[in-house]
Every structure is written in structure tokens, then in C-alpha cells.
Amino acid sequence: MTIGILFYKQLSIFTPIIPYFLSAMLFITYCRVRWIDIRLTKFHYILLTIQYAGSALIYLVIRPFNEIVAQAAMICVLISTATAAPVITGILNGNIASVTTYAIVSNLLVAFIAPVFLSIIGNTGENVSFFASFWYIFRKVMPILLLPFVTALLLAKVLPKAHEKIKSAQIVSFYLWALALTVVIASLAKFVIEYSNGGYRFLIVIAIVSLLICFAQFFFGRKLGTRFNQTVAGGQSLGQKNTVLAIWLTQTYLNPVASLGPGLYVLWQNLVNFYQIWQKKRFEEKLMIND
């Protein structure tokens, strides 16, 4: 994150390769998933309800105070689960299949729901059609989500030995995630500097709101997940967001300044991820000492 901020001008030019990093990360992670494990459960339906009802509620609550902040807050809840969420879930020894299922379903649904939902509060009707936005989301998100999954399943059938080797090399996905994160943070730094226009007080307000939303989604996601014996999966499914997609939707449908919300959410969600990975490492080190 520090490298991304310090060298944002040089590193932000690599932003177009992030989808390739994500695909590689997901392929390695999906090698741990079986097709039989992919199924919707009551747990997923509750998460979807929180995602869509929660986004509408938070918009209505904040709107009387400030429309742009309300839009920024709403998109941080409405947007689908990050394509990298299964990777972090795997690192944290969570239920990868559950998060994979939710990531696929939530990204599919947002292709239909977001254009309709956002058109109510934005000006989409004049600029972008429903089919244009659907095709953009489908073309950008689905290959990243589905192709690595299908490839991993085929590899297990065709080359089981190679599949087992990749399955046992999960640490590679962590390093790919670290590289991708460096570029994402560089892109965020560039975005904030170019679009803040000196309005740092307003930027701070959006930063605080997105921070509170991020913490709340991880907290309630983990609380809900605990009830279904899926603590990690609940937190990552609800808290880790597809912020790149969120920024595009906000700039397309809503006030472009509101895209600072999901832009800063990148920072907060990865701070949470760092903390969780650090906590897991500390726990494992204590077990090793005790043994």
C-alpha cells in the first residue's frame, strides 16, 4: 500500500492488467473448490437481502443531509462481492465454496439490479441504456469469475496431478494479490489527487462514511456467518467489495464525486484484510510455540 501511494504515477499505468492478476489468483484458489460445493443456501439469501435492502436504507437515511454522500454510501453497500474475496477467504482458511457461490451470484444479480436501482436516483436514462451497462458488467466481470473456475474444474478432470500441485501452492495467490493491491492503491491515489480538486474536507467526510460502512459490513457479515458456522465467509462476502466496478457504476450513473466512496473503500477493506491475516498468523505462531 505504501509503495502504491509513493509511486502512484509510475504504477497506475499497470491498472489494465489487474483483471489478469485476479484471474490467476482465482484459478489457484478455485483449485480447492469442488463443483458439488457450489450451491445457494439460506445464508446466501440473507446476505443478498442485507446487500440490497441495506443499500436502499442507508441512502434514504443520509440523503436529507447530503445527496453525494448518500450516493457514495449506497454504492458501497449495493455493489457485489469482490472477485478476490475467495482468495482472501482461502488465506484465512474460510469456506471458499460459499464465498465463490456468493461472488458469482451477487455479480450476476448486480448486472440486472444496479442499472434499475441507480436509474431511480441518477440520470442513467439519458446517457446509458440498461443493455449497455449489463453488457459492460457481464463482459468485464463474468470472465474473471467464471473462466478460472471452469478451467480449474477441467484441469482436475484432465490433469489431476497438475491440479494437485496447484492446489498445494495457495501461497502464490497471496503474492499475486499483493501485486494487484499495489497497483489498485496506486490507481486510487491517482484518482483522489486528480478528482478531489482541493475539497479535502468533503473528502474526509466521505472517507469516514465509507470507513464506518466497511467496518459495519465486515462486522455484521462475520456475526451472521457465525450463526451458520461460516464466520470468515460471512465477513468476506458482505465486506469485501468489487470496488473497481463500483467506481465505474458511480461515475456512469451518479455524481462522479461520489465515486470517492468506493475508491476509499479499497483502502479500508484491505486494512481489514491485513488485520485478519496478521491475526491468523499470530494465532498460528502461538500454536507452534505451545506445541
Residue, then its C-alpha position, 0 to 999 in steps of 0.5 A: m500500500t505504501i509503495g502504491i501511494l509513493f509511486y502512484k504515477q509510475l504504477s497506475i499505468f499497470t491498472p489494465i492488467i489487474p483483471y489478469f492478476l485476479s484471474a490467476m489468483l482465482f484459478i489457484t484458489y478455485c483449485r480447492v473448490r469442488w463443483i458439488d460445493i457450489r450451491l445457494t443456501k439460506f445464508h446466501y439469501i440473507l446476505l443478498t437481502i442485507q446487500y440490497a435492502g441495506s443499500a436502499l436504507i442507508y441512502l434514504v437515511i443520509r440523503p436529507f443531509n447530503e445527496i453525494v454522500a448518500q450516493a457514495a454510501m449506497i454504492c458501497v453497500l449495493i455493489s457485489t462481492a469482490t472477485a478476490a474475496p475467495v482468495i482472501t477467504g482461502i488465506l484465512n482458511g474460510n469456506i471458499a465454496s460459499v464465498t465463490t457461490y456468493a461472488i458469482v451470484s451477487n455479480l450476476l444479480v448486480a448486472f440486472i439490479a444496479p442499472v434499475f436501482l441507480s436509474i431511480i436516483g441518477n440520470t442513467g436514462e439519458n446517457v446509458s441504456f440498461f443493455a449497455s451497462f449489463w453488457y459492460i458488467f457481464r463482459k468485464v466481470m463474468p470472465i474473471l469469475l467464471l473462466p478460472f473456475v471452469t478451467a480449474l474444474l477441467l484441469a482436475k478432470v484432465l490433469p489431476k496431478a497438475h491440479e494437485k500441485i496447484k492446489s498445494a501452492q495457495i501461497v502464490s495467490f497471496y503474492l499475486w494479490a499483493l501485486a494487484l493491491t499495489v497497483v489498485i492503491a496506486s490507481l486510487a491515489k491517482f484518482v483522489i489527487e486528480y478528482s478531489n480538486g482541493g475539497y479535502r474536507f468533503l473528502i474526509v467526510i466521505a472517507i469516514v462514511s465509507l470507513l464506518i460502512c466497511f467496518a459495519q459490513f465486515f462486522f455484521g457479515r462475520k456475526l451472521g456467518t457465525r450463526f451458520n458456522q461460516t464466520v470468515a465467509g460471512g465477513q468476506s462476502l458482505g465486506q469485501k467489495n468489487t470496488v473497481l466496478a463500483i467506481w465505474l457504476t458511480q461515475t456512469y450513473l451518479n455524481p462522479v464525486a461520489s465515486l470517492g466512496p468506493g475508491l476509499y473503500v479499497l483502502w479500508q477493506n484491505l486494512v481489514n484484510f491485513y488485520q485478519i491475516w496478521q491475526k491468523k498468523r499470530f494465532e498460528e505462531k502461538l500454536m507452534i510455540n505451545d506445541 
